[in-house]
Amino acid sequence: QVQLVESGGGVAQPGGSLTLSCAASGSTYSIYAMSWYRQAPGKGRELVAIMSINGPTNYIDSVRGRFTISRDDAWTTLTLQMHDLKPEDTAVYYCNADGDIGNYRETYWGSGTQVTVSS
């Protein structure tokens, strides 16, 4: 079992920056990959950025070059550094983790943190 808690959300100006953090606890040794998702009002949840156990990262086109995903070596902290924020980045951002124990994979979610980009 893995517990995920997001923090760092808030209000930013267009063109500004925010850094989100996700604290993982429980069976963190089992984590195989971690991701950030977001859900805007009236929209479905979409993948924003992902990194896997062997290091590769990927981003959706709308955030590429502006957002950076990173983690610590123990998979206990996941960070999303966001720059040049745009109003369309406004959403609830969710931390996701995939755990792997004996070839069994489980998916975990945090409760989300609100990001609002507005003048």
Secondary structure, DSSP 8 states (H G I E B T S, - for coil): -EEEEEE--EEE-TT--EEEEEEEEESGGGEEEEEEEEE-TTS--EEEEEEETTS-EEE-TTTTTTEEEEE-TTS-EEEEEE-S--GGG-EEEEEEEEEEETTEEEEEE---EEEEE--
